[in-house]
Amino acid sequence: MILVAISIVTLILNHRVHFFYPVIAPDSHVPLACYSICQASASYTVIWGIFGTILTFIYAKAIRLNKLRNGIWYVFNATCLIGIMIVVASTIILLLYNTTLYGKINSSNVKTLINADTALSVLRCIILMLMVTSLHCLRKVSRSDKNGLTVESIQLSKQSPAYIKHWGTAIDACSQTLDGMTGDAALQLMMAYQEGQLDDVTGIVLRIARPARRIQILIDQWDDTEAIVFLTLITHYDTTVSALPKSSWGGILQRTLGSQNCMPCFRPLVLRLGLLGFHWPFRAGIFFTSCHADAASRAVHVLESVLEWNGMQNSKLHCDVLLLPTLSTEPMARAINSAGFFPLPLRPTHMLDLRSHHGKTLEEYMKSLKKSRRRPYRQQFLKKGGIVEVIHDLSRLEVGAIVCDQWENIARARQEKDEPPTLARPSAQFITAIGHTMIESYRSVILLRFNNEVIASSVIFKFPN
């Protein structure tokens, strides 16, 4: 948007300068420097805009031409600095031009060009501000972090299959998979979030790179990725509903400062919540693709890069709160304080270690338990005529619709019990996207039917490791 504005202003400025060119007579006592520097400043911004447009296109398309991009970036910086000096010099000359020469100048148009054209002065100020702003933004986007890391947002579906395969293998090698899920499955789940249509939810994939460390994955392809980070962005998170459900104070705050305020521009208690992980299943979404001896320091560097990236985003992508769910036994937990996060302990998580029962059938597993712990719910359900249906084909929209209908029942039950609402609402398109992007061995849907009616459903994420 900044470059578009600069182009428009530059065209207007060039038009005004060249419009006055024919009326400047050789003996009009107008110094050559006045006109020359006006023309140079207007033309120079065109050159600067060309380099800026090329650089913006490269960053927008995430082209991996590091040498070419860096070369254009250096030329752009030099061009921009020289252009700023020219614009400042031309503006000073116009403002300090000796007004006593007006009596010797016969053309009123020349007076307007030199000192009395308010529009020309305003355009010059706009160009100067836009150039400084654009230079500052591009320098922030282009510069490496103090730890030598850079961050860029990518669309996984548009990446080369060679990179996807390399990242999945690297995630497995670093043993940072999603609770036993493979690297390929984690990347496929990221694609589902990016392609699935969820209300008020945006899936963002960040590629953390270290330009100083490049690995050749194919003959003509190199990779410098340090980590893949998945960010679930909840665009409208009303804190009044979650903190004070079904209370009079909560209703007042919701109508005045929350989501029900009549002024959308003034809703201070509605935040953009960034979850560094997946909402389904709820787990951290930071996957390292390079192995280091000091895992805690590596985690600190990656988290610092994510915070810096968040600080550079516009209002649509900037997260007011970043939430990083992690277990206290993981290296990521030891990096929370050093990276600038505020530690907030949650309730103990109940985890079942079923590794000793690997390979057993349900009947064999039930027999290994104590009689007081056996719950033969499945047998009782089947005896009464219930049906357990396992669906592997999630491409049909009716499957996603059934899952969403059952989710509505759960959300309604939580609301009736005055419990906090759910963080996000699933959609049939999202379930379909999971079926398209994730292979069959990683996901399925289970339906419970009784009297030909679906009474329960669940999306099952399988962890092969």
Secondary structure, 3 states (H helix, E strand, C coil): CHHHHHHHHHHHHHHHHHHCHHHCCCCCCCCHHHHHHHHHHHHHHHHHHHHHHHHHHHHHHCCCCHHHHHHHHHHHHHHHHHHHHHHHHHHHHHHCCCHHHHHHCCCHHHHHHHHHCHHHHHHHHHHHHHHHHHHHHHHHHHCCCCCCCEEEEECHHHCCHHHHHHHHHHHHHCCCCCCCCCHHHHHHHHHHHHHCCCCCEEEEEEEEECCCCCEECCCCCEECEEEEEEEEEEEEEEHHHHHCCCCHHHHHHHHHCCCCCCCCCCCCCEEEEEECEECCCCEECEEECCCCCCHHHHHHHHHHHHHHHHHCCCCCCCCCEEECCCCCCCHHHHCHHHHCCCCCCCCCCCCCCCHHHCCCCHHHHHHCCCHHHCCCHHHHHHHCCCEEEEECCCCCHHHHHHHHHHHHHHHHHHHHCCCCCCCCCCCHHHHHHHHHHCCHHHEEEEEEEECCEEEEEEEEECCCC
